[in-house]
Amino acid sequence: MTDTNKLFDEALSLLQRLINTPSFSREESATAEVINSFLTGHGVKTHRKMNNIWAYNLHFDAAKPTILLNSHHDTVKPNSGYTRDPFEAKIEDGKLYGLGSNDAGGPLVSLIATFLYFYERDDLAYNLCLATTAEEEISGSNGLELIIPDLGPLDFGVVGEPTQMQLAIAERGLMVLDCTSYGRAGHAAREEGENAIYKAMKDIEWFRTYRFPKESELFGPIKMSVTIINAGSQHNVVPASCTFTVDVRVTDAYRNEEVLEMIKQQVDCEVKARSIRLKPSSIDKNHPIVQSGIALGRDTYGSPTTSDQSLLDISSVKVGPGDSARSHTADEFIYVNEIREGIELYVKMLEGIV
């Protein structure tokens, strides 16, 4: 299908059906079925694992490189500030309202429409792999991460998130560290014991002030913030342990594993990472997909928010219709024309390289 006007109409209708269908993280079965039915209705052979749906272009050729087109269909839960029914997909004054309309429904249906635009082409230089995935909002293990081994070799990715169709060419990673400083219990009045709080204070000051030698061109330094601290049981007992939590926003200057090892070498407390799977990501500004976007007047920037890019080991660009500032807000919306623009720009970006 190569009529972008018809694709836009169908994408808008699909997004309205998705908004009408609750799809909280881990509860996306119904929206997975909506997407699956939409694609099979267009003659596309689909694959499903749990609540993830993926498909390939009709003339897939294993000898060609493959581009991943990915976005998610799960949503957060509506917050208490909503004045509208979050599941009513209503259009007013050029805005489509509803939970997930902006994050990431608009990018999702725009990528689906783009996939259909190229689906039957037999002259592509690349294959296309469309992956509509679950659990992105909770960084869950049963979303994109679950199906990556099933997708086959991937050359690079386009991740659909609301970026006003600007090009996020890097994204911060995230590590949450659980730290424990150990002392020795004793009676506070008799100068006994070794106060674990005082030992923790030294390491907390290090986290507050340390700057890693390498800094990102887009993000600057790695940011570390101590966000939780707990110690002690009663006023007259010197605490034997003090636990604290550190939020670490890793840049594309380092891998998570490198940062974790450097931290462990510098502090005295015990450091355990809850996970190192949410990696920083980046793509060379000279990459063909980035250059294709720049040629269309798109700007590049580094994204402070985390997406499914963090689960990919390939280069990827994050780009899509909508505005990240509207994500997770009450009475969420996307402008209808943003979806039309999203489809047109996705198509033109890919036409520049395929």
Protein Blocks (a to p, Z undefined) as FASTA:
>chain_A
ZZfklmmmmmmmmmmmmmmpgcbehilmmmmmmmmmmmmmnopacddehjaccdddfklc
fkbccddddddfbdcdddfkbcbdfkbccdeehiacdehklmmmlmmmmmmmmmmmmmmp
ckbfbdcdddddehklnopaklmmmmmmmnopafbdcddddehhpacfbdcddddddddd
ddddddfklogajdfklmmmmmmmmmmmpccfbacfklopaddddfbdcedjbfklccfb
dcddddddddfkbcfklmmmmmmmmpmbdcddfbfkbccddddfkbmklmmmmmnopacd
ddfbdcfklmpcbdcddddedjfklgopahiacdfklmmmmmmmmmmmmmmmZZ
